[in-house]
Amino acid sequence: KQNSSSDDSDDKIKVMWQWQGDDGKWTEYDSSVTAALEDSFKSNLNEARVDEERYVDLVNMLQRRYDNDNKKRYVKRIFCPTKEQRERAERTRNEVLQKLASRQSSITNFFTQAKPAGSNKPKPSLSTTKNTTKNTTSATSTTSTT
């Protein structure tokens, strides 16, 4: 049994060709023009005919007029992945996110559980540090006066 037309079309690679209007909005070419543009693009041609008045410059991705090469519209080709490609990309994305989460957890655990070397020794109190400094100074001055 064959898939329904919507399922069947979802399994095929889709490419859309669009042109940009004066208002900045993108408009999709009809299916016959899209097919002609795609065939020309895949054949590495420099241009493809749109209709009697216009063609697409495939090198610069511009729609131009035969009678006035200065008039132009931007053109773009949009690749739409198949259902299988979207699912594969989603699986890959999820695998990467799981690996990142695992690594982040490992790093967090390492830093929260790790103790610096000598961390078991008691830190000297502030008063002990002052006394040591005072004794060193007095010892130095006693030595120099003798």
C-alpha beads as a LAMMPS data file, in Angstrom:
LAMMPS data file: protein, C-alpha beads

146 atoms
145 bonds

1 atom types
1 bond types

-500.0 500.0 xlo xhi
-500.0 500.0 ylo yhi
-500.0 500.0 zlo zhi

Masses

1 110.0

Atoms # bond

1 1 1 0.000 0.000 0.000
2 1 1 1.335 3.448 -0.910
3 1 1 1.556 6.294 1.589
4 1 1 -0.929 9.089 1.391
5 1 1 0.172 12.105 -0.603
6 1 1 0.970 14.131 2.532
7 1 1 3.137 11.323 3.974
8 1 1 4.769 10.717 0.610
9 1 1 5.626 14.379 0.121
10 1 1 7.069 14.529 3.651
11 1 1 9.621 11.822 2.757
12 1 1 10.949 13.670 -0.299
13 1 1 13.650 16.297 -0.200
14 1 1 12.011 19.655 -0.582
15 1 1 13.583 22.772 -1.970
16 1 1 11.815 26.099 -2.134
17 1 1 12.794 28.992 -4.347
18 1 1 11.598 32.452 -3.372
19 1 1 11.946 36.008 -4.613
20 1 1 11.833 39.169 -2.533
21 1 1 9.221 41.777 -3.396
22 1 1 9.522 45.553 -3.100
23 1 1 7.812 45.334 0.302
24 1 1 10.575 43.013 1.572
25 1 1 8.310 39.969 1.737
26 1 1 9.435 36.676 0.230
27 1 1 7.174 34.944 -2.300
28 1 1 7.536 31.325 -3.338
29 1 1 7.825 30.544 -7.043
30 1 1 5.203 28.155 -8.395
31 1 1 6.094 24.468 -8.673
32 1 1 7.011 24.526 -12.376
33 1 1 9.395 27.480 -11.966
34 1 1 10.830 25.911 -8.800
35 1 1 11.515 22.684 -10.718
36 1 1 13.211 24.596 -13.554
37 1 1 15.312 26.645 -11.128
38 1 1 16.339 23.549 -9.205
39 1 1 17.271 21.617 -12.354
40 1 1 19.363 24.536 -13.606
41 1 1 20.977 24.988 -10.196
42 1 1 21.916 21.300 -9.933
43 1 1 23.288 21.408 -13.490
44 1 1 25.572 24.302 -12.489
45 1 1 24.039 26.624 -15.059
46 1 1 24.497 30.370 -14.653
47 1 1 20.865 31.268 -15.235
48 1 1 17.367 29.870 -15.515
49 1 1 14.306 31.241 -17.239
50 1 1 11.357 32.247 -15.067
51 1 1 9.000 33.479 -17.818
52 1 1 9.018 35.544 -21.031
53 1 1 10.262 38.658 -19.198
54 1 1 12.459 37.365 -16.389
55 1 1 15.290 34.998 -15.570
56 1 1 17.249 34.112 -12.438
57 1 1 20.965 34.800 -12.299
58 1 1 22.002 31.692 -10.349
59 1 1 25.530 32.967 -9.746
60 1 1 24.406 36.109 -7.905
61 1 1 20.986 34.767 -6.842
62 1 1 19.069 37.612 -8.459
63 1 1 15.955 37.674 -10.585
64 1 1 16.517 39.989 -13.551
65 1 1 14.578 41.194 -16.570
66 1 1 15.625 40.441 -20.132
67 1 1 14.791 43.988 -21.230
68 1 1 16.492 45.787 -18.315
69 1 1 19.364 44.090 -16.533
70 1 1 19.409 46.841 -13.878
71 1 1 16.068 45.763 -12.465
72 1 1 16.619 42.981 -9.992
73 1 1 15.075 41.114 -7.102
74 1 1 16.829 38.949 -4.574
75 1 1 16.267 35.209 -4.866
76 1 1 16.906 32.482 -2.324
77 1 1 16.941 28.703 -2.302
78 1 1 15.718 27.047 0.866
79 1 1 16.503 23.437 1.608
80 1 1 13.780 21.736 3.621
81 1 1 15.005 18.511 5.248
82 1 1 13.040 15.297 4.948
83 1 1 11.218 13.747 7.881
84 1 1 14.048 11.234 8.296
85 1 1 16.671 14.006 8.285
86 1 1 14.712 16.009 10.868
87 1 1 14.383 12.943 13.111
88 1 1 18.104 12.120 12.765
89 1 1 19.013 15.709 13.619
90 1 1 16.748 15.606 16.684
91 1 1 18.333 12.333 17.885
92 1 1 21.827 13.788 17.411
93 1 1 20.821 16.955 19.247
94 1 1 19.447 14.938 22.179
95 1 1 22.607 12.794 22.357
96 1 1 24.808 15.901 22.429
97 1 1 22.668 17.503 25.144
98 1 1 22.867 14.326 27.252
99 1 1 26.664 14.214 26.916
100 1 1 26.944 17.889 27.838
101 1 1 24.707 17.416 30.882
102 1 1 26.770 14.413 31.990
103 1 1 30.034 16.320 31.612
104 1 1 28.643 19.335 33.435
105 1 1 27.511 17.095 36.294
106 1 1 30.956 15.445 36.455
107 1 1 32.710 18.813 36.518
108 1 1 30.356 20.159 39.188
109 1 1 30.902 17.048 41.331
110 1 1 34.664 17.319 40.926
111 1 1 34.771 20.919 42.135
112 1 1 32.309 20.455 44.982
113 1 1 34.046 17.315 46.310
114 1 1 37.686 18.203 45.643
115 1 1 39.676 19.713 48.510
116 1 1 42.873 21.644 47.902
117 1 1 46.145 20.101 49.112
118 1 1 46.799 20.922 52.762
119 1 1 43.181 21.865 53.397
120 1 1 43.166 19.688 56.546
121 1 1 45.745 21.956 58.243
122 1 1 44.205 24.639 60.423
123 1 1 44.597 28.121 59.042
124 1 1 46.592 30.458 61.253
125 1 1 44.477 32.973 63.102
126 1 1 44.907 36.652 62.428
127 1 1 46.415 37.277 65.878
128 1 1 49.040 34.531 65.366
129 1 1 50.045 36.119 62.086
130 1 1 50.462 39.548 63.741
131 1 1 52.553 38.125 66.567
132 1 1 54.855 36.346 64.150
133 1 1 55.367 39.538 62.202
134 1 1 56.002 41.529 65.387
135 1 1 58.581 39.021 66.682
136 1 1 60.412 39.007 63.370
137 1 1 60.629 42.792 63.383
138 1 1 61.893 42.977 66.961
139 1 1 64.420 40.212 66.314
140 1 1 65.710 42.091 63.289
141 1 1 66.037 45.366 65.182
142 1 1 67.772 43.637 68.107
143 1 1 70.281 42.085 65.745
144 1 1 71.049 45.357 63.997
145 1 1 71.695 47.331 67.210
146 1 1 74.236 44.877 68.509

Bonds

1 1 1 2
2 1 2 3
3 1 3 4
4 1 4 5
5 1 5 6
6 1 6 7
7 1 7 8
8 1 8 9
9 1 9 10
10 1 10 11
11 1 11 12
12 1 12 13
13 1 13 14
14 1 14 15
15 1 15 16
16 1 16 17
17 1 17 18
18 1 18 19
19 1 19 20
20 1 20 21
21 1 21 22
22 1 22 23
23 1 23 24
24 1 24 25
25 1 25 26
26 1 26 27
27 1 27 28
28 1 28 29
29 1 29 30
30 1 30 31
31 1 31 32
32 1 32 33
33 1 33 34
34 1 34 35
35 1 35 36
36 1 36 37
37 1 37 38
38 1 38 39
39 1 39 40
40 1 40 41
41 1 41 42
42 1 42 43
43 1 43 44
44 1 44 45
45 1 45 46
46 1 46 47
47 1 47 48
48 1 48 49
49 1 49 50
50 1 50 51
51 1 51 52
52 1 52 53
53 1 53 54
54 1 54 55
55 1 55 56
56 1 56 57
57 1 57 58
58 1 58 59
59 1 59 60
60 1 60 61
61 1 61 62
62 1 62 63
63 1 63 64
64 1 64 65
65 1 65 66
66 1 66 67
67 1 67 68
68 1 68 69
69 1 69 70
70 1 70 71
71 1 71 72
72 1 72 73
73 1 73 74
74 1 74 75
75 1 75 76
76 1 76 77
77 1 77 78
78 1 78 79
79 1 79 80
80 1 80 81
81 1 81 82
82 1 82 83
83 1 83 84
84 1 84 85
85 1 85 86
86 1 86 87
87 1 87 88
88 1 88 89
89 1 89 90
90 1 90 91
91 1 91 92
92 1 92 93
93 1 93 94
94 1 94 95
95 1 95 96
96 1 96 97
97 1 97 98
98 1 98 99
99 1 99 100
100 1 100 101
101 1 101 102
102 1 102 103
103 1 103 104
104 1 104 105
105 1 105 106
106 1 106 107
107 1 107 108
108 1 108 109
109 1 109 110
110 1 110 111
111 1 111 112
112 1 112 113
113 1 113 114
114 1 114 115
115 1 115 116
116 1 116 117
117 1 117 118
118 1 118 119
119 1 119 120
120 1 120 121
121 1 121 122
122 1 122 123
123 1 123 124
124 1 124 125
125 1 125 126
126 1 126 127
127 1 127 128
128 1 128 129
129 1 129 130
130 1 130 131
131 1 131 132
132 1 132 133
133 1 133 134
134 1 134 135
135 1 135 136
136 1 136 137
137 1 137 138
138 1 138 139
139 1 139 140
140 1 140 141
141 1 141 142
142 1 142 143
143 1 143 144
144 1 144 145
145 1 145 146
